[in-house]
């Protein structure tokens, strides 16, 4: 046996209080021990007198014997951990914005940063004051997408404080850890260091008054997500995915994370990126390389708005690589897709 078999087996056990499986509910402690056919691990409950505790433990034992081997002997321990809600900050921060929106993806490679950059530019072109925080500490991409790789923020004095002045490009105020590190070297930081860096980019920056403050989150879930949720009053989250099934699985997890009662951040909607491929020489043709309407169907299933479907076109990729987001080309079909999303947000 190996740990993943145990995890997969426990996905078949649902906690009656929520209807979610034990893994999705975060009830499995990271203490799995295996010796032959004997396994031991702990299940986490939030109440010492949880009425479902005995039945869940028994169901977990049966699941191991059913989905792994009938000879499995399980020593399942129970732990009580009272989890406090991660409430949005009620303290004022340096970010004074009417709308603070985080853009999230369950996995990398779905175009989340490209979407974020183009949304920021689209909003700025519409006359809004826009700030953009690149919170992807380990893979910052905004300096390249805005053609500001050589820029270095400087400090300003404001009310007796020394603050970081964001880089401004295309009407968007930008801060990224990429401005402060060697772009050729990996950022190898533990969670605490990364979270502290993000806090500094929020609280020690001269953002000024904004209409929209967009946050390009790292893919997946991490300490950085929790840091931002606790530090800012988020208006909501936009989830980006492709129609591909493997991306949809992770997008669903992202939605459930923000909907979790301990997090409780509104989901503003879902964006399906790379919805179809349209070659430049055949602008009316659509080729569904990653599947058709996967994001649209997921949005309907989860009862969240589908903000838009963005095609996979070469000019979007070229704009990101060259530091000139496609949204700058007003009237371009891809730019119009981002304009439609921004209109949906304002509604």
C-alpha positions in Angstrom: 0.0 0.0 0.0 1.0 3.6 -0.4 -0.6 6.8 0.9 -2.4 7.8 -2.3 -4.4 4.6 -2.2 -5.7 5.6 1.3 -6.5 9.1 0.1 -8.4 7.8 -2.9 -10.3 5.3 -0.8 -11.4 8.0 1.7 -12.8 10.1 -1.2 -15.6 7.6 -1.2 -16.6 8.5 2.4 -18.8 11.6 2.9 -19.2 13.5 6.1 -22.9 13.7 6.7 -22.8 17.2 8.0 -21.8 18.7 4.7 -22.2 16.0 2.1 -18.5 16.4 1.1 -16.0 13.6 1.1 -13.3 13.4 3.8 -10.5 14.7 1.6 -12.5 17.6 0.2 -13.5 18.5 3.7 -9.8 18.6 4.8 -10.5 16.0 7.6 -7.5 13.7 6.9 -4.5 14.6 9.0 -1.0 14.4 7.4 0.1 11.5 9.6 -0.5 8.4 7.5 1.6 5.4 8.6 1.8 2.1 6.7 3.2 -1.2 7.9 2.2 -4.2 5.7 -1.6 -4.3 5.7 -1.8 -2.1 8.9 -2.4 1.6 8.5 -2.9 4.4 10.9 -4.0 8.0 10.5 -6.1 10.6 12.1 -9.4 12.2 11.1 -10.0 15.8 12.2 -13.4 16.9 13.6 -14.4 20.4 14.7 -16.5 19.2 17.7 -15.4 16.8 20.4 -19.0 15.4 20.6 -19.5 15.3 16.8 -22.6 13.1 16.3 -21.2 11.6 13.1 -17.7 10.7 14.5 -18.3 7.0 15.1 -20.1 6.4 11.8 -17.5 8.3 9.8 -14.6 6.3 11.4 -16.4 3.0 10.6 -17.2 4.1 7.0 -13.5 5.0 6.6 -12.4 1.6 7.7 -14.9 -0.1 5.4 -13.7 2.1 2.5 -10.1 1.0 3.0 -11.1 -2.7 3.0 -13.4 -2.2 0.0 -11.2 -0.1 -2.3 -7.8 -1.3 -1.3 -7.8 -4.8 0.2 -10.2 -6.8 2.5 -7.2 -7.6 4.8 -6.5 -4.0 5.7 -6.3 -3.3 9.4 -7.1 0.3 10.1 -6.1 2.2 13.3 -8.0 5.4 12.9 -7.5 8.1 15.5 -9.7 11.2 16.0 -8.6 14.7 16.6 -10.5 17.8 17.6 -9.4 21.1 16.0 -11.7 24.1 16.2 -11.1 26.2 13.1 -11.8 29.9 13.2 -13.3 31.6 10.2 -10.9 33.5 8.0 -12.9 36.7 7.8 -12.1 39.6 5.5 -10.1 42.3 7.2 -12.1 45.1 8.9 -8.9 47.2 9.3 -8.1 49.9 6.8 -5.2 49.2 4.5 -3.1 51.2 2.0 -5.4 49.9 -0.8 -8.3 52.3 -1.0 -10.4 50.7 -3.9 -14.1 50.5 -4.6 -13.7 47.0 -5.9 -11.0 44.5 -4.9 -11.1 41.5 -7.2 -8.9 38.4 -7.1 -8.3 36.3 -10.2 -7.8 32.6 -9.4 -7.1 29.4 -11.3 -7.0 25.9 -9.9 -4.0 25.0 -12.0 -1.3 26.7 -13.9 -1.2 27.1 -17.7 -4.8 28.2 -18.2 -4.0 31.8 -19.0 -5.0 33.4 -15.6 -2.2 36.1 -15.8 -3.0 36.9 -19.4 -6.7 37.3 -18.5 -5.8 39.5 -15.5 -3.5 41.8 -17.5 -6.1 42.3 -20.3 -8.9 42.9 -17.8 -6.8 45.6 -16.1 -6.0 47.3 -19.4 -9.6 47.1 -20.5 -10.8 48.8 -17.3 -8.1 51.5 -17.5 -9.1 52.2 -21.1 -12.7 52.6 -19.9 -11.5 55.5 -17.7 -11.3 53.6 -14.4 -8.4 54.0 -11.9 -6.8 50.5 -11.8 -4.2 48.8 -9.6 -2.8 45.4 -10.3 -0.9 43.2 -7.7 1.0 40.3 -9.1 0.7 37.9 -6.1 2.2 35.0 -7.9 5.5 35.1 -5.9 7.1 32.0 -7.5 6.0 32.8 -11.1 5.6 36.6 -11.5 4.7 37.4 -15.1 3.2 40.9 -15.0 6.6 42.7 -15.6 6.9 40.9 -18.9 3.3 41.2 -19.9 3.4 45.0 -19.4 6.9 45.4 -20.9 8.3 46.7 -17.6 10.9 44.1 -16.9 13.7 46.7 -16.6 11.6 49.0 -14.3 12.4 49.3 -10.6 9.9 50.9 -8.2 11.2 53.8 -6.1 10.1 55.1 -2.7 8.0 58.2 -1.9 7.2 59.9 1.3 3.5 60.1 2.3 2.3 61.3 5.7 5.6 60.6 7.3 5.8 57.1 5.8 8.1 55.7 3.2 6.1 53.9 0.6 6.7 52.0 -2.6 5.6 53.8 -5.8 4.0 51.3 -8.2 5.1 51.1 -11.8 2.5 52.6 -14.1 2.0 51.3 -17.6 -1.0 51.6 -20.0 -2.9 53.4 -17.2 -2.5 50.6 -14.7 -0.5 50.8 -11.5 1.5 47.6 -11.0 3.5 45.9 -8.3 5.2 42.5 -8.6 7.9 40.7 -6.8 9.4 40.4 -10.2 10.5 44.0 -9.9 12.7 43.2 -7.0 14.4 39.9 -7.8 16.7 38.6 -10.6 14.3 37.3 -13.3 16.8 34.5 -14.1 16.7 33.1 -10.6 14.0 31.1 -8.9 12.2 32.6 -5.9 12.7 29.9 -3.2 10.7 31.1 -0.2 8.7 29.3 2.4 5.1 30.2 2.9 5.7 32.8 5.7 8.3 34.7 3.6 6.0 34.8 0.6 3.0 36.0 2.6 5.1 38.7 4.3 6.3 39.9 0.9 2.7 40.2 -0.3 1.6 42.1 2.8 4.4 44.6 2.2 3.3 45.1 -1.4 -0.2 45.8 -0.1 0.4 47.9 3.0 3.7 49.7 2.1 2.7 50.8 -1.4 1.4 54.2 -2.6 -1.6 52.8 -4.4 -3.7 55.9 -4.0 -7.5 55.9 -4.6 -8.6 53.2 -7.1 -11.8 52.1 -8.7 -10.5 48.5 -9.3 -7.7 46.6 -7.6 -7.0 43.3 -9.3 -4.9 40.6 -7.7 -3.3 37.9 -9.9 -3.3 34.9 -7.5 -0.9 32.0 -7.6 -2.5 28.8 -9.0 -3.9 26.3 -6.5 -4.3 27.1 -2.8 -1.6 28.3 -0.5 -0.8 30.6 2.5 -0.8 33.5 0.1 -4.5 33.1 -0.6 -5.3 33.1 3.1 -3.1 36.1 3.7 -5.0 38.1 1.0 -8.4 37.0 2.3 -7.5 38.1 5.8 -5.7 41.3 4.8 -8.3 42.8 2.3 -12.0 43.2 2.0 -12.3 41.3 -1.2 -15.3 42.2 -3.4 -15.1 38.7 -4.9 -13.1 36.2 -7.0 -13.0 35.4 -10.7 -12.1 31.8 -11.5 -10.3 31.2 -14.8 -10.3 27.8 -16.5 -10.0 26.1 -19.9 -12.7 23.7 -21.2 -10.3 20.8 -20.6 -11.6 18.3 -18.0 -8.3 18.3 -16.0 -8.6 22.0 -15.6 -12.3 21.9 -14.7 -11.6 19.6 -11.8 -9.1 22.1 -10.3 -11.4 25.0 -11.1 -14.2 23.3 -9.1 -11.9 22.9 -6.2 -11.1 26.6 -6.3 -14.7 27.6 -6.3 -15.4 25.3 -3.3 -12.4 26.8 -1.4 -13.8 30.3 -1.7 -17.3 29.1 -0.9 -16.1 27.3 2.2 -17.8 28.7 5.3 -14.4 29.4 6.8 -13.4 31.6 3.8 -16.7 32.8 2.4 -15.6 35.0 -0.4 -18.2 35.7 -3.2 -17.6 34.1 -6.6 -18.1 36.8 -9.2 -18.0 34.4 -12.1 -16.1 32.1 -14.3 -14.1 32.8 -17.4 -13.5 30.1 -19.9 -10.2 30.8 -21.6 -9.0 29.0 -24.8 -12.6 28.2 -25.5 -11.8 27.5 -29.1 -9.1 28.0 -31.6 -9.6 30.5 -34.4 -6.8 30.8 -37.0 -6.1 34.3 -38.3 -6.7 33.3 -41.9 -10.1 31.7 -41.0 -11.6 34.2 -38.5 -15.0 32.6 -38.7 -13.9 29.1 -37.9 -13.9 27.5 -34.4 -11.8 24.4 -33.5 -12.5 23.1 -30.0 -9.0 21.8 -29.1 -9.6 21.5 -25.4 -13.2 20.5 -25.5 -16.4 22.4 -26.0 -18.2 24.5 -23.4 -16.6 22.8 -20.4 -16.4 26.1 -18.5 -19.9 27.1 -19.5 -21.3 23.8 -18.2 -19.3 24.0 -15.0 -20.6 27.5 -14.3 -24.2 26.3 -14.8 -23.6 23.3 -12.5 -22.1 25.5 -9.8 -24.7 28.2 -10.3 -22.2 31.0 -10.9 -22.2 33.5 -13.8 -20.2 32.7 -16.9 -18.5 36.1 -17.5 -17.2 35.2 -20.9 -15.5 32.7 -23.3 -12.1 33.8 -24.7 -10.8 32.2 -27.9 -7.3 30.8 -28.4 -5.8 33.2 -30.9 -2.2 33.8 -31.7 -2.4 37.6 -31.2 -3.3 37.1 -27.5 -0.2 35.0 -26.9 2.0 37.5 -28.9 0.6 40.4 -27.0 1.5 38.8 -23.6 5.0 37.9 -24.8 5.7 41.3 -26.3 4.3 43.2 -23.3 1.5 44.8 -25.3 -1.8 43.1 -24.1 -4.3 42.5 -26.9 -6.8 44.7 -25.0 -4.8 47.7 -26.3 -6.0 46.9 -29.8 -9.5 48.4 -29.5 -11.9 46.7 -31.9 -9.9 43.5 -32.2 -12.3 40.5 -31.6 -10.2 39.2 -28.7 -10.2 42.7 -27.1 -13.9 42.8 -27.5 -14.1 39.6 -25.5 -12.4 41.3 -22.6 -14.7 44.3 -23.0 -17.7 42.0 -22.7 -16.3 40.5 -19.5 -15.7 44.0 -18.0 -19.3 45.0 -18.8 -20.5 41.8 -17.1 -18.5 42.7 -14.0 -20.0 46.2 -13.8 -23.5 44.6 -14.0 
